[in-house]
Amino acid sequence: MSVSPAPSTTASVGASAPTQAELLDFVRRTAADAELISSLPLDPQGRTWVRLEGPGGSEAWLIGWPPGTGTGWHDHAESVGAFVTASGELKENSLAARLPADGWKTLELTDGVDRARRLSTGKGRSFGQHHVHEVLNESTDEHAISVHAYYPPLPQIRRYSRTGQVLRLEHVERPEDWQ
């Protein structure tokens, strides 16, 4: 199965649910809270995180990224989200393609679906459902810190491996796996 670039759309999750713009506003305001950002314990060996109270019942996280760490390829299933770098710089690699929600293990990606962006302090983005990406701290000597928010609260995270243009679903994590 080949997957081609997706049209640019905005996900709709309901009238009372926070929008992508509201989530982005929340993570920007939170990332600007110097006292909160400095309170995150940083570990030189692995990522650290603290759960935050997000707007409208959303799930939010403050995350510390040691040099050279990343998430690996993943998506947030039916959740929309936003994140902002609060300190340091992160790189996001993403796919500009709408993937089938279920029923596949391996996909061959077509040319033109790869996107990369650098997110320095204060920079961020929002994203829709089924957004496949990886987030990396490519620094060799500086921690990065970011703020993330998702709505609805993450029902699952699908983890992928990628070799060239082949994306393979490796496993699915549920909330009890990371809380």
Backbone bond lengths (Angstrom), bond angles and torsions (degrees), N, CA, C in turn:
res aa  C-N    CA-C-N  psi(-1)  N-CA   C-N-CA  omega(-1)  CA-C   N-CA-C  phi
1 M - - - 1.444 - - 1.510 108.02 -
2 S 1.306 118.66 130.62 1.460 123.43 174.95 1.517 108.98 -99.24
3 V 1.314 115.55 147.97 1.446 120.99 177.36 1.515 107.50 -122.22
4 S 1.310 116.62 125.96 1.455 123.08 -178.70 1.516 110.21 -101.55
5 P 1.340 116.81 166.09 1.469 119.27 179.10 1.527 111.63 -54.93
6 A 1.325 114.88 144.11 1.467 121.37 -179.37 1.516 109.78 -92.40
7 P 1.323 116.66 150.98 1.459 118.49 172.22 1.515 108.90 -68.41
8 S 1.304 117.51 153.64 1.457 121.98 178.23 1.521 109.01 -76.72
9 T 1.341 116.23 119.27 1.458 120.73 179.48 1.512 109.61 -137.35
10 T 1.291 116.77 162.77 1.458 123.28 174.57 1.515 107.68 -112.14
11 A 1.346 115.53 129.52 1.462 120.04 -178.75 1.520 110.02 -74.42
12 S 1.322 115.79 146.22 1.453 121.22 175.87 1.517 108.05 -116.26
13 V 1.327 116.91 125.52 1.455 119.79 -176.76 1.519 112.88 -117.80
14 G 1.304 119.26 5.39 1.453 120.58 176.72 1.515 111.77 127.88
15 A 1.331 115.50 158.29 1.464 121.28 -173.55 1.524 112.81 -65.36
16 S 1.337 119.08 -39.65 1.457 120.59 -176.00 1.519 112.48 -92.73
17 A 1.301 117.48 -6.35 1.454 121.25 -178.72 1.526 110.04 -76.41
18 P 1.338 117.58 147.24 1.462 118.42 175.72 1.528 110.15 -64.98
19 T 1.313 115.86 140.87 1.465 121.26 178.20 1.528 109.61 -81.57
20 Q 1.327 115.64 169.02 1.465 119.78 174.99 1.527 109.93 -58.53
21 A 1.339 117.37 -40.68 1.464 121.29 179.32 1.529 111.19 -62.92
22 E 1.330 117.65 -40.03 1.469 120.77 178.66 1.524 111.02 -68.21
23 L 1.325 116.90 -38.31 1.464 119.85 176.42 1.529 110.39 -64.28
24 L 1.337 116.67 -42.60 1.458 120.77 179.03 1.531 110.62 -63.87
25 D 1.320 117.36 -41.31 1.459 120.68 176.98 1.528 110.59 -61.01
26 F 1.333 116.97 -43.68 1.465 121.37 178.87 1.530 111.30 -60.66
27 V 1.344 117.70 -48.49 1.474 118.95 -177.02 1.528 110.51 -67.77
28 R 1.331 117.99 -32.92 1.476 119.99 176.37 1.523 111.24 -64.93
29 R 1.342 116.57 -47.03 1.471 120.22 179.54 1.532 110.72 -63.16
30 T 1.320 116.33 -41.40 1.462 120.52 -179.05 1.527 110.81 -67.30
31 A 1.334 117.34 -41.02 1.470 121.34 179.11 1.525 111.78 -63.82
32 A 1.325 117.50 -23.97 1.462 121.95 179.36 1.535 112.83 -83.15
33 D 1.343 117.31 -5.13 1.468 122.11 179.93 1.537 108.44 -83.58
34 A 1.331 115.85 90.78 1.468 121.24 -174.59 1.528 112.84 -57.88
35 E 1.323 117.23 -36.78 1.471 120.30 -179.67 1.530 110.75 -65.08
36 L 1.328 117.05 -44.30 1.462 120.67 177.97 1.524 110.76 -63.79
37 I 1.308 117.12 -46.09 1.468 121.07 -177.67 1.526 110.23 -61.18
38 S 1.320 117.23 -43.26 1.474 120.11 -179.12 1.529 112.77 -71.65
39 S 1.330 117.96 -15.06 1.469 120.58 -179.63 1.529 113.22 -81.32
40 L 1.324 117.58 -12.67 1.471 120.01 -178.28 1.517 110.14 -70.58
41 P 1.344 118.13 122.22 1.457 119.48 175.85 1.534 109.30 -68.95
42 L 1.325 116.92 131.89 1.467 121.51 -179.37 1.515 109.67 -106.65
43 D 1.308 116.65 137.19 1.460 124.17 179.98 1.524 107.35 -114.38
44 P 1.332 118.65 126.99 1.458 119.55 -179.28 1.525 113.57 -68.14
45 Q 1.320 117.46 -15.40 1.465 121.02 -175.22 1.524 115.23 -98.54
46 G 1.319 118.10 -27.22 1.464 119.82 -175.23 1.513 112.09 -155.23
47 R 1.322 114.53 166.17 1.465 119.56 179.40 1.525 110.14 -65.48
48 T 1.322 115.52 148.28 1.465 122.24 174.28 1.515 107.11 -122.74
49 W 1.324 116.47 156.10 1.455 119.69 -179.28 1.513 110.72 -155.07
50 V 1.333 113.27 153.23 1.454 122.57 175.97 1.519 106.13 -134.41
51 R 1.325 115.91 132.01 1.462 119.63 177.52 1.528 109.72 -77.86
52 L 1.334 114.91 139.52 1.459 122.04 -179.79 1.520 109.80 -118.57
53 E 1.318 115.89 164.00 1.461 121.69 174.97 1.522 108.06 -86.74
54 G 1.323 116.87 112.50 1.458 121.06 -179.46 1.518 111.85 -91.42
55 P 1.318 117.07 168.71 1.470 120.92 -178.66 1.531 112.20 -72.93
56 G 1.330 116.67 145.13 1.457 122.26 172.83 1.511 115.69 57.00
57 G 1.332 117.13 32.95 1.459 120.22 179.13 1.523 113.65 82.80
58 S 1.321 117.57 12.12 1.465 119.99 178.91 1.523 110.54 -76.60
59 E 1.300 115.01 163.05 1.454 123.08 176.71 1.520 107.29 -98.98
60 A 1.329 118.01 132.00 1.459 121.19 -178.40 1.527 109.86 -134.03
61 W 1.330 114.91 151.93 1.456 121.53 -176.76 1.528 110.39 -141.52
62 L 1.318 115.99 142.94 1.454 124.33 167.39 1.523 104.73 -104.79
63 I 1.336 117.58 123.83 1.467 121.30 -172.40 1.521 110.64 -126.48
64 G 1.344 116.08 132.43 1.455 123.05 174.07 1.523 109.85 -101.90
65 W 1.324 115.81 134.91 1.472 123.47 -175.36 1.524 109.66 -120.53
66 P 1.324 119.43 106.25 1.463 119.38 174.23 1.534 110.33 -64.73
67 P 1.336 117.14 160.91 1.455 119.50 176.92 1.533 111.22 -53.45
68 G 1.324 115.21 137.96 1.467 121.01 174.64 1.516 115.96 78.43
69 T 1.330 119.07 12.29 1.466 120.31 -178.59 1.526 110.99 -103.83
70 G 1.327 115.23 161.97 1.453 120.87 178.27 1.514 111.02 -163.45
71 T 1.324 114.24 175.88 1.464 120.34 -175.68 1.514 113.65 -91.71
72 G 1.316 119.01 -23.25 1.456 121.47 -165.31 1.520 108.23 77.34
73 W 1.327 116.80 166.37 1.467 121.98 -179.61 1.510 109.97 -68.72
74 H 1.337 116.98 133.48 1.465 121.77 -179.15 1.521 109.43 -161.85
75 D 1.330 115.93 170.75 1.459 121.67 168.67 1.513 108.80 -136.98
76 H 1.325 116.05 173.15 1.463 122.02 -177.83 1.522 111.36 -113.94
77 A 1.337 115.57 28.03 1.464 122.43 176.54 1.525 111.10 54.23
78 E 1.326 117.21 -126.89 1.465 122.04 -173.84 1.527 113.93 -83.47
79 S 1.322 117.61 1.54 1.464 120.60 -179.07 1.522 111.20 -83.30
80 V 1.327 115.99 144.98 1.459 122.14 166.85 1.521 105.97 -95.98
81 G 1.312 117.47 161.12 1.451 117.90 -176.86 1.505 113.52 -159.34
82 A 1.342 113.77 179.38 1.457 122.41 176.97 1.516 107.43 -156.67
83 F 1.333 115.14 151.37 1.455 119.39 171.75 1.519 109.89 -149.89
84 V 1.345 114.50 154.20 1.455 122.97 -179.49 1.522 107.67 -137.78
85 T 1.323 116.22 140.64 1.459 121.31 173.66 1.526 107.89 -79.66
86 A 1.328 115.98 122.32 1.461 121.26 -179.27 1.528 111.62 -90.11
87 S 1.332 117.06 -29.32 1.467 121.44 173.77 1.518 108.20 -156.57
88 G 1.325 115.15 151.01 1.457 120.65 -177.26 1.518 111.08 79.93
89 E 1.327 115.35 -153.53 1.466 121.40 178.79 1.516 109.51 -142.83
90 L 1.323 115.70 137.52 1.467 122.25 174.82 1.516 108.64 -118.62
91 K 1.314 115.69 155.29 1.459 121.69 173.54 1.522 107.04 -116.87
92 E 1.325 116.08 135.24 1.457 120.89 174.54 1.522 108.35 -115.53
93 N 1.333 115.79 123.60 1.461 122.58 168.07 1.514 105.93 -102.13
94 S 1.321 117.46 132.40 1.458 120.01 -178.20 1.520 110.55 -142.16
95 L 1.320 114.32 169.05 1.457 121.65 177.51 1.521 109.00 -110.05
96 A 1.308 116.81 126.16 1.462 121.99 175.11 1.521 107.31 -90.88
97 A 1.321 115.55 61.98 1.466 121.65 -178.77 1.513 108.47 -147.03
98 R 1.297 116.49 142.24 1.459 121.03 174.79 1.522 106.99 -89.60
99 L 1.323 115.80 117.40 1.455 120.95 -179.41 1.520 110.02 -93.17
100 P 1.315 116.95 151.36 1.470 118.51 173.70 1.530 109.12 -60.12
101 A 1.317 117.68 141.38 1.460 121.59 -177.47 1.526 112.41 -66.90
102 D 1.312 117.61 -39.34 1.467 121.40 -175.85 1.526 109.48 -147.88
103 G 1.338 114.70 172.17 1.454 120.43 170.99 1.519 114.92 86.09
104 W 1.330 118.19 19.65 1.457 119.72 178.23 1.521 109.73 -143.41
105 K 1.316 115.82 156.21 1.467 122.00 176.09 1.523 111.38 -120.48
106 T 1.347 116.88 -31.63 1.459 121.48 -177.67 1.520 109.41 -137.66
107 L 1.331 115.91 134.50 1.461 121.58 176.74 1.518 109.48 -128.55
108 E 1.320 116.34 143.01 1.451 120.44 171.15 1.521 107.59 -99.51
109 L 1.319 115.67 119.99 1.457 121.50 -177.69 1.529 109.98 -84.80
110 T 1.303 116.40 143.43 1.455 120.34 178.03 1.529 109.93 -87.09
111 D 1.298 115.99 164.77 1.462 120.88 176.46 1.523 109.67 -61.74
112 G 1.313 116.05 149.95 1.456 120.53 175.07 1.510 115.93 89.58
113 V 1.339 119.02 3.93 1.464 119.82 -178.60 1.530 113.23 -94.91
114 D 1.325 117.20 -12.23 1.466 120.12 -176.70 1.517 112.12 -81.71
115 R 1.327 115.11 136.08 1.457 122.68 175.84 1.528 107.22 -131.81
116 A 1.319 116.74 144.37 1.463 121.75 175.63 1.523 107.87 -136.82
117 R 1.324 115.90 139.88 1.471 119.68 176.58 1.520 108.24 -145.93
118 R 1.314 113.78 144.05 1.462 121.45 175.03 1.519 107.69 -100.18
119 L 1.317 114.88 132.42 1.462 121.09 -177.31 1.521 108.30 -120.00
120 S 1.333 115.60 96.78 1.459 120.98 177.76 1.530 109.02 -78.96
121 T 1.318 116.30 177.07 1.461 121.53 -178.85 1.532 110.92 -50.10
122 G 1.336 115.31 127.70 1.458 122.06 179.21 1.519 114.73 88.68
123 K 1.321 117.50 -7.30 1.471 121.03 -179.19 1.526 109.54 -99.47
124 G 1.327 115.39 145.62 1.454 119.76 179.97 1.503 111.00 -162.70
125 R 1.307 114.74 -168.77 1.464 120.36 -179.50 1.512 110.14 -163.18
126 S 1.317 114.96 162.85 1.468 120.99 171.78 1.524 107.06 -113.25
127 F 1.332 115.56 165.90 1.462 120.08 -179.40 1.517 110.03 -153.72
128 G 1.320 114.75 158.37 1.454 121.80 -178.31 1.523 113.01 -92.57
129 Q 1.300 114.42 -173.84 1.469 122.00 179.77 1.520 110.69 -60.68
130 H 1.336 115.72 148.86 1.464 123.91 174.63 1.525 112.56 60.25
131 H 1.328 118.32 27.00 1.465 122.98 178.57 1.533 108.66 -74.91
132 V 1.320 117.24 115.35 1.465 121.96 -179.04 1.523 108.51 -94.64
133 H 1.342 115.36 125.13 1.457 119.73 179.94 1.515 111.65 -157.08
134 E 1.329 114.41 171.98 1.458 121.92 167.65 1.517 106.58 -134.59
135 V 1.335 115.93 146.45 1.457 121.96 -179.46 1.524 106.75 -121.07
136 L 1.355 115.12 133.41 1.461 121.13 -173.23 1.522 111.58 -133.06
137 N 1.328 116.05 143.78 1.458 121.81 165.50 1.527 104.85 -103.80
138 E 1.314 116.35 101.24 1.468 120.62 -177.11 1.524 113.41 -85.96
139 S 1.316 118.08 -1.08 1.454 121.05 177.72 1.529 109.79 -62.46
140 T 1.315 115.71 147.52 1.465 119.67 176.06 1.519 112.17 -95.11
141 D 1.354 116.63 -9.31 1.459 117.43 -175.77 1.530 115.99 -143.36
142 E 1.336 119.03 -0.87 1.467 120.38 -178.42 1.525 112.42 -122.63
143 H 1.328 115.14 135.57 1.454 120.06 169.67 1.527 109.05 -68.54
144 A 1.304 116.01 154.29 1.459 122.42 168.22 1.526 106.36 -121.92
145 I 1.325 115.93 153.88 1.464 121.36 176.27 1.525 106.85 -132.54
146 S 1.328 115.76 139.45 1.463 120.10 179.88 1.518 110.26 -139.13
147 V 1.347 113.59 161.71 1.461 121.60 177.09 1.524 107.02 -120.89
148 H 1.350 116.94 133.34 1.464 123.21 -176.70 1.526 109.34 -128.33
149 A 1.333 116.80 147.91 1.468 121.60 174.74 1.525 109.02 -142.99
150 Y 1.340 116.49 142.31 1.466 122.84 -177.15 1.518 110.22 -137.31
151 Y 1.330 115.58 141.50 1.455 120.36 172.86 1.527 108.94 -143.33
152 P 1.325 118.11 133.77 1.471 125.77 -5.35 1.520 110.28 -65.67
153 P 1.360 117.28 164.37 1.451 119.07 176.10 1.528 109.63 -48.01
154 L 1.316 115.42 141.85 1.464 121.37 -170.41 1.530 113.65 -51.54
155 P 1.345 117.18 114.52 1.458 120.08 176.54 1.525 110.92 -79.11
156 Q 1.334 115.48 -27.06 1.456 121.08 178.86 1.525 108.75 -171.67
157 I 1.320 115.23 161.96 1.456 122.33 170.90 1.515 106.34 -126.55
158 R 1.321 115.92 125.88 1.457 120.23 176.17 1.523 107.89 -95.61
159 R 1.342 115.99 128.94 1.466 123.18 -179.07 1.522 109.32 -102.87
160 Y 1.343 114.81 137.79 1.460 121.32 -176.71 1.523 110.24 -125.93
161 S 1.334 115.10 157.04 1.462 120.84 165.46 1.520 106.23 -113.72
162 R 1.313 115.17 155.66 1.456 118.79 -178.70 1.517 109.48 -138.53
163 T 1.328 114.69 128.68 1.456 122.30 173.64 1.513 106.78 -128.40
164 G 1.335 116.38 110.59 1.461 119.53 -176.95 1.515 110.35 59.40
165 Q 1.326 116.24 -124.09 1.461 121.21 -178.69 1.539 112.28 -95.02
166 V 1.322 117.88 9.19 1.468 121.32 -178.60 1.531 109.92 -103.31
167 L 1.325 114.87 121.35 1.460 122.90 177.06 1.527 107.75 -107.47
168 R 1.329 116.32 128.11 1.465 120.88 -177.45 1.523 109.79 -123.72
169 L 1.341 116.51 127.96 1.459 121.73 174.18 1.526 107.88 -71.20
170 E 1.328 116.04 121.70 1.468 120.61 -177.33 1.523 112.53 -98.63
171 H 1.333 117.66 -46.93 1.461 120.57 177.60 1.531 110.15 -166.20
172 V 1.317 113.84 166.67 1.463 121.55 -179.49 1.526 107.78 -118.84
173 E 1.331 115.44 128.39 1.461 121.41 176.05 1.511 109.30 -102.20
174 R 1.304 115.94 144.85 1.454 122.84 176.51 1.528 108.52 -113.70
175 P 1.337 118.23 163.55 1.477 120.65 -176.41 1.531 114.13 -50.44
176 E 1.303 118.17 -37.32 1.460 118.81 -178.81 1.531 112.97 -66.02
177 D 1.336 117.35 -15.10 1.456 121.30 178.77 1.519 112.75 -77.84
178 W 1.339 119.50 -21.83 1.465 120.71 -176.58 1.520 114.27 -126.33
179 Q 1.336 119.19 3.83 1.470 119.47 -179.86 1.499 111.25 -108.95
